[in-house]
Amino acid sequence: MKKIQFLSILLFILVFKTGVCQNLVPNGSFENYTICPNSWAKIYYATGWFQPHKYPGINSVNQCSSSDYYNSCSDDSTSFFVDVPSHTIGYQYAHSGNAYAGIAYYTWQQNGNGDREYIEIKLTQTLTASKKYNLKYYVSMCNGSPWSITRFDAHLSNDSLLHTSSNLNVIPVIPQFEYYGRINDTLNWVEINGSYTAIGTEKFLTLGNFHNGIDSDTLTEMPLSSATIGGAYYYIDDISLTEDTILGMNEISEIDFSIYPNPAKNLVHINSNQIIQEIVVFDIRRCIAMRIRPLQENTTLDLSSLENGIYIVECKFKNNSSVYKRIAVVH
């Protein structure tokens, strides 16, 4: 009997540790593929993904892709073009797993406003009107890229963009997600995130740079003679789009409730004038990162296992009342 009770408690803990978010981006980590890539321009080998650009006169995006797919799946001698971690134009491990995408966010042609590459996928379901969604993904600059930029965008559309241009120029849409900040880290993966309230027709997600050359704020990182590729080239991995499930957060309450220190390094103390039934800690994607049932007025949380970032702490009291606090974790 004790063994059964222990397993039940362990299962309860594991359920809450895995989170409650449904990622609407299928194959967001690029691990699944139809064919193992052995050359560049094969993003469509990653299940579900394609490049929305279309050359005039060519109907299939699979015939005109220039966006790249990297995977360590092949032992073929030709796979060194797109192997992981080492390949012809650079060296990078996947943020998770064994695969990632690679695209040119900027090239210098056409008076500094030339070719762009994008990756696009159909979501697992159409977004719901008036609901808020959180996008998160990771980028890393190729160590053979001669330029870095400050524009990293994402666009949601009700149909595939499938833009036709002879030189793969900027697709003329306004992205709902716009990250502005220079990324020139070739060693680490940099997190990009943002939020969006849906209209209710969106079912495709496209990542890339939808800004012109001037607004891209390019910076030379190395001479062209030393570069392995002719553009501002970045890897992309672990893309997720999840519904924001925390609604109506209010930090104003008659309940006396405090968390300190904030920002927190490891331990935080929670004090209240009422018995706390449950504490739930959510990360930026609104996934459950921690859950405890103190059943007392004061308690201490150990946040040492959490990554640096902003978290939301929900304290639940009797009569199903809840109070929320935001806290920063900085180890």
C-alpha positions in Angstrom: 0.0 0.0 0.0 2.8 2.4 0.9 4.5 1.7 -2.4 1.3 2.5 -4.3 0.8 5.7 -2.3 4.4 6.8 -3.1 4.0 6.1 -6.8 0.7 8.1 -6.8 2.5 11.1 -5.2 5.4 10.8 -7.6 3.0 10.7 -10.6 1.2 13.8 -9.2 4.5 15.7 -9.0 5.6 14.6 -12.5 2.3 15.8 -14.0 2.7 19.3 -12.7 6.4 19.5 -13.6 5.7 18.8 -17.2 3.6 21.9 -17.5 0.2 22.6 -19.0 1.0 24.3 -22.3 0.1 23.0 -25.7 2.6 24.1 -28.4 0.7 25.0 -31.5 3.9 24.8 -33.7 4.3 21.3 -34.9 7.9 20.1 -35.1 9.1 23.3 -33.5 12.4 21.8 -32.7 12.9 20.4 -36.3 13.6 16.9 -35.0 11.1 15.2 -37.3 12.0 14.9 -41.0 10.8 13.2 -44.1 14.3 12.9 -45.6 17.6 13.3 -43.8 19.3 16.4 -45.4 22.6 16.1 -47.1 22.8 19.6 -48.7 21.7 23.2 -48.3 18.2 24.6 -49.2 16.2 21.6 -47.9 14.1 23.2 -45.1 11.1 21.3 -46.5 12.8 18.0 -45.4 11.9 19.0 -41.9 8.3 17.8 -41.4 5.8 20.6 -42.0 8.3 23.4 -42.7 8.8 25.2 -46.0 10.1 28.5 -47.4 7.2 30.8 -48.4 9.2 32.5 -51.3 8.3 31.4 -54.8 10.3 32.1 -57.9 8.2 33.2 -60.8 7.0 30.2 -62.9 7.7 27.6 -60.2 4.7 26.3 -58.4 6.3 24.2 -55.7 8.1 25.8 -52.7 10.0 22.5 -52.6 11.7 23.4 -55.9 12.8 26.9 -55.0 13.8 26.7 -51.3 17.0 28.4 -50.2 16.3 28.1 -46.4 18.4 25.4 -44.8 17.9 22.4 -42.6 20.6 21.0 -40.3 20.5 17.6 -38.7 23.0 15.1 -37.3 20.8 12.2 -38.6 23.1 11.1 -41.5 26.4 9.2 -41.6 26.7 10.0 -45.4 30.0 11.6 -46.3 28.0 14.4 -48.1 26.2 15.4 -45.0 29.0 17.6 -43.8 27.2 20.5 -45.7 24.4 20.5 -43.1 25.6 18.2 -40.3 25.3 19.1 -36.5 27.3 20.5 -34.9 30.0 20.9 -37.5 29.1 21.9 -41.1 30.5 23.8 -44.0 29.7 27.3 -42.9 29.9 27.1 -39.2 29.7 25.1 -35.9 26.7 25.0 -33.5 25.0 22.4 -31.3 21.2 22.3 -31.4 19.5 24.2 -28.6 17.8 20.9 -27.9 17.9 17.6 -29.8 19.9 17.2 -33.0 18.4 19.6 -35.5 17.7 23.3 -36.3 17.0 25.6 -39.3 19.2 28.3 -40.8 18.3 31.4 -42.8 19.8 34.6 -44.1 18.0 37.5 -42.3 19.7 40.0 -44.6 22.0 40.3 -47.6 23.6 43.3 -49.2 22.2 43.0 -52.8 19.7 45.5 -54.2 21.2 48.6 -52.6 21.3 46.9 -49.2 17.8 45.6 -49.4 18.3 42.3 -51.0 17.6 38.6 -50.6 15.8 37.4 -47.4 15.0 33.8 -46.4 12.1 32.8 -44.3 10.7 29.6 -42.7 6.9 28.9 -42.4 4.6 26.3 -41.0 0.9 25.6 -40.6 -0.2 25.7 -36.9 -2.0 22.7 -35.4 -5.1 24.8 -35.0 -6.5 28.2 -35.9 -6.0 30.8 -33.2 -9.0 31.9 -31.2 -10.3 35.4 -31.4 -9.4 37.7 -28.5 -7.2 35.1 -26.9 -3.6 36.0 -26.0 -0.7 33.8 -27.3 3.0 33.7 -26.4 5.7 33.0 -28.9 9.1 31.8 -27.9 12.1 30.6 -29.9 15.9 30.7 -30.0 18.4 32.1 -32.4 22.2 32.0 -32.7 24.4 33.8 -35.2 26.5 31.6 -37.5 30.2 32.1 -36.7 30.8 32.5 -40.5 28.3 35.4 -40.8 29.9 38.7 -42.0 27.0 40.8 -40.5 24.8 40.9 -37.5 21.3 42.6 -37.4 18.8 43.8 -34.8 15.5 42.7 -36.4 14.0 39.3 -35.7 10.3 39.1 -36.7 7.4 36.6 -36.8 4.2 36.9 -38.8 0.9 35.1 -38.3 -1.4 34.8 -41.3 -4.7 33.1 -42.2 -3.1 31.6 -45.3 0.5 30.8 -46.4 2.4 33.9 -47.5 3.7 32.2 -50.7 5.3 35.4 -51.9 6.6 35.5 -55.4 9.7 37.6 -56.2 12.6 37.1 -58.6 15.3 37.9 -56.0 13.6 36.7 -52.8 13.2 40.3 -51.6 11.4 41.3 -48.4 7.9 39.9 -48.1 5.7 43.0 -47.7 3.7 42.3 -44.6 3.7 43.8 -41.1 4.8 41.2 -38.5 2.9 40.9 -35.2 6.0 40.0 -33.3 9.0 42.3 -33.6 12.2 41.8 -31.6 14.6 44.7 -31.7 18.1 44.0 -30.3 21.4 43.1 -31.8 22.2 39.4 -31.7 25.8 38.5 -32.5 26.4 35.6 -30.1 27.8 32.7 -32.0 28.3 30.5 -29.0 25.0 30.6 -27.1 21.4 30.5 -28.1 19.5 33.7 -27.5 15.8 33.6 -26.4 13.2 35.7 -28.3 9.7 36.0 -27.0 6.6 38.1 -27.4 2.8 38.1 -26.9 -0.1 38.6 -29.3 -3.9 38.8 -29.1 -5.4 36.9 -31.9 -8.0 38.1 -34.5 -9.2 34.6 -34.9 -8.2 33.6 -38.4 -4.5 33.0 -38.0 -3.2 29.5 -38.9 0.3 30.0 -40.4 3.5 31.2 -38.7 6.5 32.7 -40.6 9.8 33.7 -39.1 12.4 36.0 -40.7 13.2 39.7 -41.2 10.3 41.8 -42.6 12.2 45.1 -42.4 14.2 46.9 -45.0 18.0 47.1 -45.0 18.2 50.5 -43.2 15.9 49.4 -40.4 17.8 46.1 -40.0 20.7 48.1 -38.5 23.4 45.8 -39.9 26.9 45.7 -38.4 30.0 44.2 -39.9 31.3 41.4 -37.8 34.1 40.2 -40.0 35.5 41.0 -43.5 33.8 39.2 -46.4 37.1 37.5 -47.2 36.9 35.7 -43.9 33.2 34.9 -44.0 31.8 31.5 -45.0 28.4 32.8 -46.1 27.3 36.1 -47.8 24.7 37.5 -45.4 23.5 38.0 -41.8 22.9 34.3 -41.2 21.2 32.8 -38.1 20.2 29.4 -36.8 16.7 28.9 -35.3 15.5 26.3 -32.9 12.8 25.3 -30.4 9.8 27.4 -31.6 6.7 27.4 -29.5 3.4 29.3 -29.7 1.1 28.7 -26.6 -2.1 30.2 -25.4 -1.8 32.5 -22.4 -3.9 30.8 -19.8 -3.6 33.3 -17.0 -6.4 35.8 -17.2 -7.4 38.7 -15.1 -4.3 38.8 -13.0 -4.6 41.4 -10.2 -2.0 42.2 -7.7 -4.4 44.4 -5.7 -6.1 42.4 -2.9 -7.4 42.7 0.6 -5.2 39.7 1.4 -1.8 40.8 2.9 0.6 38.9 0.7 4.3 39.5 0.1 7.3 37.9 -1.6 10.9 38.7 -0.9 13.6 39.2 -1.9 12.6 40.3 -5.4 14.6 39.9 -7.6 15.4 36.5 -6.1 18.5 34.4 -6.4 17.5 31.0 -4.9 15.3 31.2 -1.9 12.2 33.4 -1.6 10.0 33.9 1.4 6.2 34.2 1.1 4.2 35.7 3.9 0.5 36.2 4.2 -2.2 37.0 6.8 -4.2 34.0 5.6 -3.4 30.3 5.2 -2.1 29.6 1.7 -3.8 26.6 0.2 -1.5 26.3 -2.9 1.3 28.1 -4.6 1.8 27.8 -8.4 4.8 29.3 -10.2 4.3 30.0 -14.0 7.1 30.8 -16.5 6.9 33.3 -19.3 5.0 30.9 -21.5 2.5 30.4 -18.7 3.6 26.8 -18.1 3.7 25.5 -14.6 7.3 25.5 -13.3 6.5 24.7 -9.7 3.6 23.8 -7.5 3.4 23.2 -3.7 0.6 23.1 -1.0 2.0 24.8 2.1 -1.3 24.9 4.1 0.2 27.6 6.3 0.6 31.4 6.3 4.3 31.6 5.7 6.6 29.4 3.5 9.9 29.4 1.6 10.3 28.5 -2.1 13.6 27.2 -3.5 13.9 28.6 -7.0 17.4 27.4 -7.7 16.2 25.0 -10.4 14.5 27.7 -12.4 16.2 29.6 -15.3 16.8 33.3 -15.1 13.7 35.2 -16.1 10.3 36.7 -15.1 7.9 34.4 -13.3 4.3 34.7 -12.0 3.5 33.4 -8.5 -0.1 32.5 -7.8 -1.1 32.1 -4.2 -4.5 30.4 -3.7 -6.5 30.9 -0.5 -9.8 29.5 0.8 -13.0 30.2 -1.2 -10.9 29.8 -4.4 -9.5 33.3 -4.2 -6.1 33.9 -5.8 -3.5 36.6 -5.7 -0.7 37.1 -8.2 2.8 38.5 -7.9 5.5 38.9 -10.5 9.0 37.9 -9.5 12.4 38.1 -11.3 14.8 35.2 -10.9 18.5 36.1 -11.3 21.0 33.5 -10.2 
